Amino acid sequence: MRFFTLILFATSLFAVEYDSLLMRAQASVFPKIMLLDKDIADKTVSETLVLSIVYSSDELLLANEFKGFINKEFKGQLGAYEFEVELVDIDDFTKSDSSSAYFLFNASDSTKQEVVSHTIEQQRICFSYNYKDFNNKVLISLFVKEKTYIYLNKSVLHDYGVKFVPIFYKIAKVKES
């Protein structure tokens, strides 16, 4: 019994806690940021904007919850585009994936690198739940405190080749990784 309790306690130490308020804010803001990409029309998939939520197996329920927040907010329409949200298990992610943008939960650094390198090669926006992922070359994250802050990773902006409309640079807080 002690062994089981110890294992349960150790597992909970390594579990990542997710903030529902932050997830709701991200679900509301991140798709709108996609529209601020000057070349977003070239990044549609069959005339549809697609946001892929990349998650690890233990984050499936959270990924579904996040997808639900987005679908409730946008109802399949983002600006003038049809809008779809897809769930992609990080173990099933391949370089042939063709989404308009990507959102990463807290997978391990090595598995994140595969997704991030793909987004850079394809000049797609890579959002992250946690702004600490800027060390892994993620482009955009959100932070909620007394205000909501959109963080832009200046260190990798050139690598991504994504050009935003000028207003985005005024509302985003620029961070160096």
N, C-alpha and C positions, 0 to 999 in steps of 0.2 A: 504493500500500500504506500509506504514512504517513497519507494522508487517511482511509482506512478505519479504521485504528487510532485516529486522533484522534476520529473520530465515535463509535466504540465506547466509548472512554474517557469522552467527554463524556456519552454516554447513561447510562453507569453512575453518573456523578456525581449525576444527577437521579433515579435509581431509589430507591424507598423500600424499605428492608429491613424484613421482617416477622419477628417473633420467634415461633417455633412454640410456645414455652412460654406466652407471653402469649395467643396465639390459643386454645390449649387451655383456659386458665383462663377466658377470655371465653366460650368455647363452653359451659363448665360453669356459669358464674355468670349470664350475661345472661338466659337463659330463666327461671331461677328468680326473677330480679328482676321479670320480667313478672307473675308470680303475686302479687307484693307490691303491685301496683296495685289499689286498692280497687274500681275499676270494671272490672276485667278481663273480667268476664262480659259486659259491654255491648260489648266490643271484639272479640268472636269473629266469625269469618267462617263462617257456616253451622255454628255450634257448634264450630268449630275455632279454636285459636290459631294465628296465622300470623306468623312472623318473616321479614321480607324483608331479604335481604342485598343491599345496593346497592353495586355495584362499577363501576369503569371497565374498559374492554376489556382493558387490560393486567393486570388483577387477576383475570381469570376463573379461572385455576388456583387462586389463593389462596382465592377465594370458594367454589369447589368443595371445597377442603380444609377450610375452616371449616365448611361445610355438613355435610361428612362427620363432623367432630368432634362436632357437635351431634346428628346423627342416631344416631351410635354411643352417645352418652351417654343420650339420651332415648327412642330407639326409637319415635317417633311419639306419645308420651304425655307430657304435662306436667301434673302434678297430676291433676285429674279431667277434663282436657280432651284431646281429640285435638290433636296438634301437628304442624304442617308448617313446613318451611323452604323459602322460595322464593328464587331468584336473580333479581335485577333489574338489568339493565345500565342504568347511569345515563343513557345516551342514550335509552333506551326508557321511562324513568320518566315517569308522568303523574300529574296531580292526582286522577285517578279511582282510583288504586291504593287498595285497602282492606285493609291488613294490620293486625294487632294491635300490632306494634312494628316498628322498623327498625334495621338495623345498617349503618353507613357505614364503608367503607374510606377510603383517602386520595385522594379525587377532588379536583379543583380547588375552591377556595372558592366560585366562582360557581355551579358545578353542585351543590355541597352545599346551597347556600342554598335551592334549589327543594325539595329533599327535607325540609330542616329546617322550612321554612315550612309545608309540607304536614303534617308531624307535629304542629306547634304548632296548626294549624287543626283537626286531627282529634283533638287531645288524646291522642296516641300517644307512647310512649317512643321516643326516638332515642338509640341507643347508638353509640359510635364506637370504632374501633380505637385512636385516639390521643387522649389527654386534652387535647392542645393544641387540639383542635377545639372546646373550650369557647368560643373566640373566635368560632366560627361558630354559636353557640347550641345546640350538642349538649347533651343533658341528662345522660347518664351515660357514664362510661368506667371503665377498670380499669387499675391500674398494679401491676406486679409488681417488687418489689425483694427485700429480705429477708423481707417480708411481702407479702400481696396487699391492695391498697387499692381500694375502690370509691369513685370520685369522683362526686359529685353537683354539678351546676352550679347553685348557689343563685341566681345572677343571672337565670336564665331559668325557674326552677321555676314561678313564678306564671304566666308566659306559657303554659306547657304545660297548666296546669290539671289535671295529674295529681296525684292524692292517693295516697300510699303508706300502708301499715299502719305504725303507730308504730315498730316494731322496725327498719324500714329506716333511719329517720333516726338511729338509734343506731349502726348498723354502717357507714353511709356517711360518708366524709370530705367535708365540705362545702367547695367551692371557689368562689371568685368568679372570673368570667372577666375 
